[in-house]
């Protein structure tokens, strides 16, 4: 792909748009290498943090480990709770604590 600079009319010399110029030769479409799903990678990272903390996660733990804002970490944990991977429990002082659900275990 070749990009060409074009000045937008009526806006001055310092404003320009980038337009794709079609090349005269054909380029074979090479399939992109398969990349793992970003959400799956996040899930694995969160579950690894939970494993290190005996299955118990706080929002601030994920925010600190993944270097993301508190609100983003809360959204991730909420999504995992909706996917039935985690269980949300309200702890003391209205703090939400998440626990990893054990999948495949049978009660005896």
Secondary structure, DSSP 4 states (H G I P E B T S, - for coil): -EEEEEEPTTS-TT-EEEEEEPPSS----PPPPP---HHHHHHHHHHHHHHHTTTEEEHHHHHHHHT--HHHHHHHHHHHHHTTSEEEEE-GGG-EEEEEPPSS----
